[in-house]
Amino acid sequence: MTVIEAHGIRKVYGTLEVLHDVDLSVSEGEILALIGPSGSGKSTLLRLLDLIEPASGGELSVFGIDTVAERGRWLDLRRRMGMLFQRPIVFNSSVYDNVAMGLRYRRAPSGDIDRKVKEALEAVGLSRYIKSRATDLSGGEQQRVALSRVLVTEPEILFLDEPTANLDPGSTATIERIVTGLNRETGMTVIISTHDLAQGQRLAHRVGVMIEGTIAQTGPSHEIFREPKDRRIARFVGVQNIIPGRVVAQREGFTVVEAKGKEILSATPPPSDEVEMIVRGEDISLHRRKPGHDEAENVFPATVTAIDPTAPFVNVTIHCGCDIVALVTARRAEALDLREGMEVWVSLQAKAVHLIQR
């Protein structure tokens, strides 16, 4: 079942167009991560989907209800959703009262409030702080209080706007564990915006990349990170190598691309004659001796031209007609005794060479 359907969404503030041509479909029970650079419109899109503010144009249905035509039903729809913001919002009162606030606004029976608050605090591991003043807690604990206040209302859709941006790794792991547990146990739909690419890969069933106010690509994380649709997306998801080339042949089911005199095989059908090869550095293997051809379709010699340690990895630039950056572990680099000017062998599988139109 589709719980959110958006087509052609626009958002304009004065003369500034923040969102344009946004198309998005979200299925019940999925975790969707929205990633993208700062200013790409992630937070604004969440606010529109949560009906905090209206879009300037386009179509949006939530739970099958046309939110443009049925503006009078927004309050009922919003009560079926919840939002957790980047900075925890807690009030100068007890943890119990902070979490109970939403239920009291909804005039829930006191017995239900007490039970649900205690269950929510138990779920986020804060039961022992139930009588503590929320403002006295750490940032990570305050964010869990804010999350409890959202969860106690039992939303069907949970929006998370950079929920761990200001938290330490331990608090981040706790929030992630709570969210994935809720999704798995209750089937809650989750839409999270994050600048943390690894977090998007860890949590989401599907990833959407926002670039310059629109969703440029959606798909499983492996597709987004290894088969980006264009150069902008490739750069954002950390692709080290975007190499211009020209398709010169088809050979044994592979596309042959020539780049500055070097022929490289790709398993991608050519989108055009003029292409760019997208190759992640971690897919490139370096060797002291020539490896067997059964290891990869592309095997060739190269010269190390630069070594850039970025612990626990090392970026190794090699020249083989064109420049390519390989990402190896520090331990592997030490074992190879890598140094500038050294001759090495490169192995690269054809399926790791993704082609896009230049």
N, C-alpha and C positions, 0 to 999 in steps of 0.2 A: 504493500500500500504506500502511495506517495503522500507524505504529510506536508511538504512544501513544494510549490511549483511557481517559479518566477520566470517571466519572459520580458526582455527589453527594459529592464529596470533602469531608471535614471534617478540621480539625486543632484540637485543644484542648490547651492547656497549663494544667493546674489548672482554674480557673474561667474562663479567658480563651479564647474561641473566636476563633482567628486566621483560619481558613478555613471556609467553609460553602457547600454547594450548588455546588461547582465542577464544571462540565462542560467538557471539552476534548478535542479530537481533533487529532492532529498527523500529517501525511502525511510519508512518506519523501522526503527531499531538499528540504524547504521550510525557510525561515527564518521563524520566528514570533517576534515581539517582544511582550513583556508590558510594558505601560506602566501607570502609576498613581501616585498620590501615595504618599509615605512612609507606611509602616504599613499598606498595603493588602493585604499578604500575598504579594508577588511572590517574595521570597527563600525564604519558607517553602514555597511551591508548588514551586519548583525543587528544593529538598531532598527533597520527597516524590517527585517524578517521577524524580529520580536515585537513589532508594531509599537515601538517606542515613539517613532515619528513616521510620517508618511513619505512615500516615494514621490518624486516629481513627475514620474511617468512610468508607463509599463504596466504589466499585469502581475498580480501576486495572489495566490490562493494558499491558505493554511488550513489543514484538516479538511480540504475540499471546499472551503468557503471562500468566495471571491471577496477579498478584503477591500477592493476598490468600491464595489457595488454595495457591500454590506458593512459600511463604516460603523454602524450602530452596534455591531457585534464584537468590536475590538476588545472590550473589557472582558467578555466571556472567553475570547480566544487567548488573551494575555494570561488569564488565570490558569490556562493549560500549559503555559510555558514559563521558563525561568532563566534569568541572566546572572552570571557571575562576572564582575568586571576585573580589570587588571589590578587596580588598587583596592584592597579590602575595605569595605564600608562597614564599620562597626560603630555602635553607639555607646555612650558613656553610662552603661548599665551592665547588669549581670549577663553572662553568657546565655543563661536560660532565657532572659527577657529579650535578648537580641534574636535568638532563634524563634521564639514564640511570636514575634511581631507580626509576621505575615498571616499567621493563623488567627490572631486576634482581630486583624483588619477584616478578615473574612467571617468573623463572628462564629468561629468554631466552638463547640462545647468545651468547657474547661477540662473535662476528663480526657477528651481527645487531644487537646493541646499538650497536656502533661505527658501523655503516652508518646505522642509523635516527637516531641522535643527530645525526650530521653532516647528514643530510638535513633533519631538523627545524630545526636551527639555520640552515641555508641558507634554508629557507622563510621564516623570520622575520627574516632579515638580521642574524644575530648570530654568524656563523661566526668572525669575527675575535676574538671574546671567549671562544672555547671553553675557554681555559686560565685565564681571569680568575676572580676570586672573585665569586660572584653578588651578595653583599651590598655590593660596591663599585660596582655599576652604578646608573644613575639609576632612578627609579620606573618610567618607561616601558619601559626595558630589562629591569628585573626582571619586569614583567608579561609581556613577550615570552618571557622564560625560563620563567615559569610556564605560559604557553600552549604552549611547546614540549614541556614535560614532559607535558602532556595529549595533545598531538597525536601524540607519538612512539608512543603506544599504539594509534593508529589507531582512535579511537572512531567508532561509527556515528552516535551522537547527541552533540552538544556543547552543554553548558549554560554560559551566560555570565551571571554575576550581577553586574550593574553593572560590567562589565570596564574601563570607561574613566572611571569617576566621578572618579578622583583624578589623571587624566593631562592633560598639556598638549595643545593642538589637534594638534600634529604627531604625537605618540605615539598619540592617538586615531585619526587618519587611518590610521596604519600598521596598528593592530590591526583596524580595519574592513576595510582592503584585504586583509589576510591571511584574515579570516573569509569575506568574499564570494568570494575566489579559491578557497578550499577547497571552499565549497559548489558553486561553478560547475564546478570541475575534478573533484571526487571524488563529488559528490552527497551530501555529509555533511549530515545534518539538524541545524539549529541552533535553539536556543531561548534567547533573550536577554531578560533583564529590564533595563530602563533607565528612568531618570527623564528622559532626554533625548528629547523628542518628535521633534526633527529626526532623531536617530539612528534611531529606530524607523521613520520614513518612508524614510530612506536605505537601510536594510539589508533590511527585512522584505518577504516576499511577503504576509504577513498580520499583522495587529495585534490583540492582545487587550487590552482595557482592564479593569484590576482596580480595583474600588471597594469599600471596606469589606469585604474578605475574600472577594469572589467575582468571577467574570469577568462583567462587565456587558454586554459587546459584543465580538464578533470580526468581522473582515472585512478587505478590502483597505484600505490606509491612506487612500485618497481617500474611502472610505465612512465610516470612523471620524471623519475630521476635517471632513467636509462634511455628513454625514448621521448625526449622533449620535442615539442612541435616546431619550435623556432629558437633562434639564437638568444633572444631575451630570456626565455625560460631556462635554456641550458646554462646561461651565465648565472642566473639566480640560484639554481639548484647545485651549483658548485662544479660544473663540468670544467675540467682543466684544459681540454683540447677541443678546439673548434677549427678544423683544418679545411681550407678551401681546396676543391679538387674537381676533376672532370671525369665523368663516366666514359670508359674507353672500350669496355667489352662485358659480355656475360660469359662466365666460365664455370661449368659444372655446378650450376645452380647458384653461383655467387656473382655479385656485382663487382667489377674491377674498376677501381678509382685510381687515377693518376694524380699525384700531388708532388710537384717539383721533381719529377723524374722517378719518384717512388711509387710503385703499384701496391695497393692495399686492397684486400678482399673484404667485402661486406656481405652479410646475409640479408640486408635490407633491399627490397626492390627499389630501383632508382626513381626518385620523384621527378627528376629532370636530368638533362645532361650536365648542367652546372650544379654542383652540390657542395655541401659542407659536411665533413665527417665529424660526428659527435662521439668522442671517446673519453670515458672516465679514466682518470689516472690509476685507480686501483685495479683496473682490468688489464693493465700492461705489466707483464712479468719480465724481469731482467735476469740474465744468466752470465756466468763467466765463460761457459762453453756453449757451443751450438746445441740447442735442444732438438729432440726428435720431432718430425713433422706431425706425428700423431698428437702432439700436445696442443697445437694451434695451427690454423690455416696460414697465418702470417708469421713468418720467422725470418729475421734479417739482422745484420750487424748494424751497430750504431756507436757513436762516440759521446761520452758524457761531457757536457759543456757547463753544467752548473749543478750544485747541490745545495738545497735549502732546507735545513732541519726545521720541522714544525712538530715537536714532540707530541705524541710518540711516533710520528711518521716523518718521512723525508721526501720532499719533492725533488725528483731527479730529472733535469732537462737533458734530453739526448738529441743528437742530430743525425738524421739518416736521409738527407736531402731536404726534409722539412724538420722543424723542431717539434718534439713531442715531450710532454711532461708525464712521467710515471710517478705514482705514489706508492712507496714501499715502507714497511715498518722499519724502525730504527735498528732492530735486531737483524733484519734481512740486509739492510745497508751495511752494517758492520761485518756480516758474514761474507758479503761480496767484496769488502774492502774498497768501496767506491771512492773514486777521486776524479777530479777534472782531467780530461784528456784520455781517460781510460777507454779501451775498446770493450764493448759488451755485446751480447746477443739479446734480441727482443723477441718475445712471443706474444701474440695478440689474436684472440679468437675472432673469427669473422662476425659472430653474433654480437660481439661487443662494439662493433663499428656501426653506429646508427647514422643514417643519411637523412638530411633535410635539404630542401631547395635553397640554393644560395640566394 
